[in-house]
Amino acid sequence: MGQTTAPTRWRSLSRVWQVLGLIFAIFVVEQDIEYTLRTAHLHPGSGVLGVTFTAAPKFAPGYLKLSAVAPNSPMAKAGAQVGDHIRFDRPADWQRPLRKDETLGLTLDHAGVQRHLVVTTATGDKVFSADDRAFTLGLGLSNILPALVGGFIIWRSGGRGAALLLGLSLVGFAKASPGPEPWLSTPETYPPLMGLCVVALIVTGGFFLAFPLRFYEETVGPLKRWVWPSLLATMALASLANIPASVHYLLTAQALPVLGDGFFGVTVGAFAAMAGSLAAMILGWRRARPEAQKRYALLLIAFGMIVAIQGVLGLFAYVDPTLVGPKSLFAWVTIAVQGVIAPGLFAYAILRNKVFDLSFALNRTLVFGVVSAILLVAFGLSEWALDKLVHIESRETNALLDGGLALGVFLAFHHVHRFVEQVVERLFFRHWHEKEAALKSFARQSPAFEKREALVRAFVVELQAFGDGAEAALYLRGAAGDYELTEGEIARAPRTIEADDPVLVLMRTDRGPAEVAATRSTLPATLALPTIHGRDLKGFVLLGPKPGGLEYRPDEKTALAAVTAQVGMDMDVLRMEQLEQSLASLRAADRRLEDARLAGIGGS
């Protein structure tokens, strides 16, 4: 149940995956923005024909049946009607997001009479109404927000396995459309990019399953040796079965024999991967240490929400697309869960419960930056709304009103901002402040100890509590010049450490804390904290890694270094007092011996 180090397979490839993941996240966010604008008919470079259709393999290979034709659309002007069949000259055009003023060739079959047409696309706002625009924008944002959260996790993951895989999973599932959007959707680029998008969709299922497995390794212990090879083999088989069929169907509107259109296999495979990932997540959570269970509870809930909503959404979309349309309650629930609730829980779990330590300073900057931006936007909208609601014809009166509003916003903003900052501090960073306060309180109490041994024991206990249960050991210089273990313990650490160990040399040089990994030292610790008086390294503290692999933040290192220096001085004071007491005892004993000797001489 102890902490394990990252397997070698992660160390060599994690940074490469991180860079690729960031590129993938940027691509998905850009594509989701385009998808949102295109489906809301707000994309300036997107074009439409004004029809909706479904594949009609029983009619003739490659033909599509028109299920709706918008009035005044390019296809309506060309004479197309509901129930007609069309076949594009370029088969892939049936799924490809079209560009503005793009010319396409197609064959129209009306009641058995065929004719070839050349049609030019129009912008969507000139063809379709804005009735469902709110739903479309909400659906688009519900994909963009998880992609942004996933990209942020990838960026700050430091290449750590579980964090990296979680970010990749969120980014992958946030891809709204199966293929590229108008910016990359030319007749030449669409087929290869469509193939890559389908591959990414299938690989995302692998990320969803790999994340809880890696989470298990980091929080519980190593998995059986067959688990990772089995996952890779399953992904390979799913790819071989589904990728050719899916790509062929998307590019030709025709299903392959036996394999079909591939999307049933992709949907079932993705649902199975998500269900398996949730089961693995629950197993890892149950076997984790109690303190880890508390920290990971919200992460498990958020992950379970996404798995459940995506699994049901995929099945509904495959069975009946109207179940996920704008008039479906489930569709609005999906927007709320995957766009707001789940990303919010992920952010809260990371920032508040430190599931992944993505840098304390950055966390604070991110939280307060977002809060400030929200407040500024809220006040700006309030001023704009008031200006629109209150109409004053007089220029002088209007100027005075504007000035009064500006002054009121300025004065109110600072009070509200200060109040919100206090709430955010208590909500997200309370645990950090409580630990720092406890450490400072111990530093104030340190001079009040009367026995050096009691101070040493209490100091090590305080360090372990500050490190959330991390191992801690105190070493002091011995008579031979090396350093002896005085209190505490770190697994596999020696009881005696040579005076010229690389990390000790670095502490003497920098006269401050040192990262053990930054030296050639072989000590099994993460951080070393010195007690230096003058030019002499009196002793030092070794701290092991925190449970769950969290790093010591810069502010924590500063606090730990300060209290270690304080306790070092207090130990020296107690040592001097003990020496003075010993010296006084020796002098008293010497006087008693001298008095006894003189009394003996006088008696004789």
C-alpha positions, 0 to 999 in steps of 0.5 A: 500500500506504500507509494511507488515510483513512476514506472520506467515506461512513463519516464521516457515518453511522458514529456513527448506525450505532454507536448503532443497532448497540448497540441491535441488540446489546442486543436480540439478547442479550435475545432470545438469553437468552429463547430459551435459557430457553424452549428449555430450558423454564426461561422463567417466561413461556413457554407450550407446547402440547406438540406438534411439527409440520411444514408440510403444504401438500399436505394443505390450505393452512395445515395442519400435521402433528403429528409428536410429542405430549407426554403430559399436554400441553394438546394431548394432553388435547384429544385430539390424536395423532401424524399429526393435522393442525391449523390455527391461527385465527391463521396466524402462531401456528404459529411464534410463541413462545407465552406462559404461560396463553395461549389459542389457537383451532385446528382439529384434523383427526383421520382426516378429522373436524374439530373446533374447539378452544380450548387454553390453554398450559402452562409447558414444565417441566410438559410436557417432560423435562430430558434435553436441557437441557445441550445447549440451554443450551450452544447458547444460550450459544454465541449469547449470547457472540458477541453480547456480543463483537460488542456490545463491539466496536461500543461501542468502535469509535469509529465506525471502519468495519471494527470497526463492521462486524465487531461488527454481523456477530457480533451479527447471526449470533448471533440464535438464532431467526428471530423475536421471543421471548415478551416481544415475541411477542404476536399483534399485535407478532409479524408486523411484528417477524418481518419485521424479524428476517428483514430483519436476517438478510439484512442480516447477510450484507451485513455479513459481506461488507462487513467484509472489504472495509472491512478491505481499505481500511483495511489495503491501499488503496482498492477499485475504485469498482464494488465497493461499489455492486455489494454494495448492488445484490446485497443489494437483489436478495436482499432483494426475492427472499427477504424476501417469501417468508420472511415469508409462509411464517413467518406462514402456513405456505404457500410462494409460487409460484416463490419457495417458502418463501424459506429456501433462498434465504436459506440459499444467499445467506448461505452465498455472502456468508460464502464471499465475505467469507472470500475477500475477507478472505484477499485483504486479508490477502495484500496487507497489509504483513508487520507487518499480516499478523501482527496480523490472522492470528488475526482471519482464523482466527476469522472463517473459523471462523464463516463455515465453521461457519455455512455448514455449519450452515445447509445441514445444518439445511435438509437434515435438522434432526436433523443439528444436534440434541442427538445430533449430534457436529457440533452440539456442535462448533458450540457449541464453535467459535461459542460459545468458540473463535471469540469467544476468538480475536476477544478475543485478537486485539483485546486481544493483537494490537491488531487494533482499538485499543479503549482500553488502559485499558479493555482492561486493566480488562476483562481483569483484571475478567474474571479477578478475577470468574472467580477469585472464582466459582471459589473460591466454588464450591470453598467451596460444594462442600466445604461440601456434601461435608463434613457436620458435625453439631456447630454449634461445629465447623461454625463453626470449619470455616467460619471456617477455609475463609474464611481459607484462601480469603482467603489463597489468593485473593491469591496465586493472583490475583497469579500469574494477573495476572502471566500475563495481563500476559505474555500480553496486554500484553507487547508494550506493556511491551517498547515502553515499556521500550525507550523508557525505556532510550533516555531513560536512554542519551540523556545519554551521546550526545556528538554532537547529530546522532547523538542526533537520528537515534537519537531519530527511529528510536526514535520510529518503532519505538515507533509500530510504523512510524509516520512521525516528524519532528523540528523545531527553531527556526531563526534566523528564529523558524520551525521547520525540519525537522531529522530524519525525515520525514512525507509532505506535511509542510512543511520549515518550519512557522510559529511560530504554527501552531495546534498550536504555539500549543496546545503553548505554552499547555498545555505538553504534547503536542497532538492535531493534529486538535483544532486548526485546523492543517493539518499531516498528523500525528496527535500533536505533542510539544514540547520546552519550556525555560522559556517557549520552545518549542525544538522539537517532534516530529510523529508520523504515524498508526500503521499500521492506524489505531490511536490513541496511547493515553494511557499512550503519549502520557505516555511519548512526552512524557517522553522528548521532554522528556528528549531536548530537554534533552540536545540543549540540553546538547550544543548548549551544549557545542558552543558552548563548544567553538567558543568555546574554539577561537575563543579559542585561535585568537585567542591564536595570532593575538595571539602571532604579531602580538607575535612580528612586532613583536619581530622588527622 
